[in-house]
Amino acid sequence: MNRRVYLAAVGTAATSGLAGCTSALGILEDEGCDGEACDIGMTRNAFVPEEYEVRVGDTVVWKNTSGADHTVTAREGTLPDGAEYFSTGDFEDEDAAYDAWFDDRGGRLGTRQTFEHTFTVPGEYTYVCIPHERAGMVGTIVVTDD
């Protein structure tokens, strides 16, 4: 089964009963990926899905599906040996990404913008959204070589 089609179907089924809800459920107005435009969506304080599995050589596309600014910032200490560092803003390392965000919101991914990265080394990659990290906006990419 196509992973993107499955995730789109699950997301649609999970939210279809919420039509017409407002106010307290306002954060649910964020859109997830439609299965074609991105692999991982960004709600107000979460990556959806939080964990995503791909094969070596696959490209992952994140899309800011909310009204808030976000980043995709790899945690250097979690990268497998030989893996390329990745972040919105294409910074060389984690410190540069954090410095840029706190200096002038460098690496900002605005509403409906996308970011992509191709994974060439198997392993588990942890990444965060800098402005929403304290709120638990952390994701994981699992890259397999099978």
Summary of the structure (lengths in Angstrom):
residues: 146
radius of gyration: 15.3
end to end distance: 16.3
largest distance: 48.3
contacts: 419
relative contact order: 0.20
helix: 29%
strand: 27%
